[in-house]
């Protein structure tokens, strides 16, 4: 009897998970479904759940109506340099805040973490004025250079400061005996950083890289503020051009959006194991 109750309980949990997964996947299904339909069929009432005819020409029209190949390479340039900048700068900063002993270290860390409560949009105008004074508006520099100084782009998870916190907490879980062994062998902080901490921090670095990749790939506000030339548009700005003042090419926008999310899905699927491991093993030590 107890075994049967346990099986029913597990079945109920599985059923709940399946229902919640279907609810979560519904917007994605609606996106894919709409990308194969004409605009006249997208908003019918009652809605059409399965297209009667798959219009593959929507993808061809969407990708040829605008130079999406150029937008793709622009986005890749920003994403790759941003990910490298965040990984290098935040990893070195996290090491200095966790392994190197110096005066006021904990005070500096507290001040850095307190900046996470500051909304990004409160500094948007000063940042724009700063980059305009430097003559770097309508370039990729305002979206790339800050990442090399631990200042991530607009983010719902705190940007660069969150990355420092995540990496610092992970580094603190690595036994200090390994550092002392390296010091005995004549190594310094550089040897400890590159030969001990770096190889053991792959899960947390992968997690930070995934966060940065997703945030940079889906970023709309920064390109919208700093980019003026259509030749330098990113994918997100390219998707926005399908919406006009009087009408919108929703079916083409859906097809282009499906193409735009493919790299995100592939990166997440390939790095999911490291993503979960990096989150699960972070913060185990205060």
N, C-alpha and C positions, 0 to 999 in steps of 0.2 A: 504493500500500500504506500509506504514511504517512497519507494522507488518510482512508483507511478506518479505521485505528487511532484517528485523532483523532475521527472520527464515533462510533465505538463507545465511546470514552472519554466523550464528551459525553452519549451516550445512557445510559451507566451512571450518570453524575452526575445527570441528570434523573430517572432511575428511583429513585435513592436519595432525592432531594429529595421526589418524589411519595410514596414510602413513609413518610418521616418526617412529611410534612404530613398524611397520613391518620392516622398514629398520634396526632399532636397534635390533630387535629380529632375524634378518636373520642369524648372526653368531651363535647364540644359536641353531637355527633350524638346521643349517649346521652341528654343532657338534653332535646333537642328531641323525640326519639322518645318519651321517657317522659312528656312533657307532654301527649301525645295518647292516652295509654293509661289504662286503669283500674288501680287499685292491685293487683288480682288478677292482671294480666298482666305487671306490671313485673318480677317476680322468678321467673318460670317458668324451669324448667331442662329442656331447652335454652332459651336466651333467644330471645325474639321480636324480630327485628331490624327488621321493618317492621310497624307496627300494622295489624291487619285492618280496623279501623274507627277513623277519626280522631274523637276525642272533643273537639270544639271547646268543649263545655260546661265542660271543665276550666278554661279561661281565664275564662269568665264566673263560674264558682263561686269561683275563686281571687280574682278582683279584687273580688267583691262580698261575700265572707265577711268581709273586713277593709277598713277605710277606706284603701285603697292610694292613692287620689288625695291624701288628706291626707299620707300618708307620702311620696309623691312630692314634694309641694311643700315639706315639711320638709327633705328631702334636697337639693332644688334650692337652697333658701335657704343651707344650710350649704356646699354645693359652690361656689356662685357667690362668696360672700363669702370663702371660703378661698382660692380661686384668685386673686381680686383682691388679697388680703392678701399671699400668697406672691409674686406677680409684682411688686408695688410694693416691698415691703420687701426682698426678695432682690436685685432689680435695682439699687436704690439702694445697698445694701450692697456688691454686687459692683463697682459703679462706684467706690465709695470705696476698695475694696481693690485696685483695678487701675490707676486713673487719678490718684487724689489722693495726693500724697506727704505723709506725716506720720510722726512718730516711732513706732517699734515697730509699724509696719503689718504687716510680715511675721510678727512674733511673734504678733500678734493673729490673723492668718489661720491660723497653725499651731495655735494653741489652739482656734480654732473648728473646724478640721478634725479635731482630736483628739477632739472630743465625738462624732463619728460612731461611734466604737468603743463608746460607752456604750449598752447596751441600753435601749430605751424603757421596759421594764417595771421597771427599777430606780428610775425616777423616778415611777412610776405612783401609788404611795401618797402620797408628798409632794405631788404635784400635786393629787390628790383632796382632801387635807386643806386645801391652799391655797384651792381653789375653794369648799370647804365653809365655811371661815371667812369668805369673802366673801359667802356666801349665794347663790351662783350655780349650785349643783347643781340639776339638773332644768331647765336652760336650755341654749341653744345657745352661750352665751359661751365655755365651756371648749374648744369645738371650733373656734371662729372667732377669738377674740382672739389666741391664740398665733401664728397665721399672719401677723398684722400686725406681728409682731416677729421674723420669720425663723425661728420655731420651728414647723416642720411637724408634722402629726399623726403618729401611729405609722406607720412606713414601713419597708419592707424595703430601701429605697435611701438611707436616711440623712436623709430629710425636708428641712428648711430648709437645713441645712449643705451638703448635696449640691447643692441648687439654687444656692446662693451659689458653690460651686466650679464648677459647670457654666457659669454666667453669667460668672464672672470669667475663666475660661479662654477663653471666646468673645470677650469684650471685649478681651482681650490680643492677639487676632489682628487687630484693627482698627488700621490704621496711625495712629501718633501725629501724623503730619503733618496729618491732618484736624483734630485738636484745636488744633494750633498755628495753623492757618489761622483757626480760629474766634477764638482769642485775639487774633490780629492785627487782626481786624475789630471788636474791642472786646467780644466775648462772654466769659462766665465759665463756671463749671462747669455751671450750670443750662442754659445755651445748648448746651454740648457734649453734655450728657446727653440733652436733649429733641430736639435738631435733628440730631445726628450719630449718637450711640451708639444711641439708641432705634430709629430707622428701620432701622439695619443689624443690629439684634439680634432681628429678628422670628423667624428660625428657632429660636434658642435660647429665646426667650420662649415660643414655641409649644410647644416640647419640654417646658419646665418646666410650662406650663399643662396639658399632657396628663398628665404625671406626677401633678400635684396633683389633677386631676380624677379620674383613675382611683383614686388612693389615697383620696381623700375619699368618692367614691361607694361604694366597696367597704368602707369602714371599718365595722367591727363593734364593736371593743373599746371605743372611746371613747363611742359612744352607749350601749353596754351598761353602762358605768361611771357615766355622768353623767345619763342620762335615766331617769326613773322613771314618768312619766305616759305612758299609751298614746297620748294625743293628740299627743305630741311624738315618737313613734317615727319612725325613718328606715326606708327600704326594707329594709335588712339586718336590722333588728330585727323588722320585719313578717314577713320570711321565716322567721325563727327561731320565730315563734309557731305555725307549722304543726307543730312537733315538740312533743308532749306528754309527760307522764310515762309513759304506758302505750301509746300508739300515735302514729303520725305519718301525716299526710295527704300522702304522698310525691308523688302525682300532682298535687295542687293546688300543692304547693311547687315542683315542676318547672315548672308552667305560670306561676306567679308569677315564678320565677327567669328564665324566658325573656323575660318582659316587662321585667324589671329590667335585663337586660344589653343591651337594644336601644339605649338612649342611649350606652352605652359603645362599642358597635360602630360607631354612626354617627359619634361624635366621633373615634374612632381612624381610620376610613376617610377622613374629611374632612381630618384633620390628619396623615395618614401621611407625606406628602411633606415637610412641615416637621419632623416628628419625626425622620426619617432624616437630613435635612439638618442639623438642629441637633446631632445626635450625631456625624455625620461631620466637621463643621467645628469641633468643640470640641476643645481640647487640642492643636492643631497648633503652638502656640507655648508654650514653657515660661515 
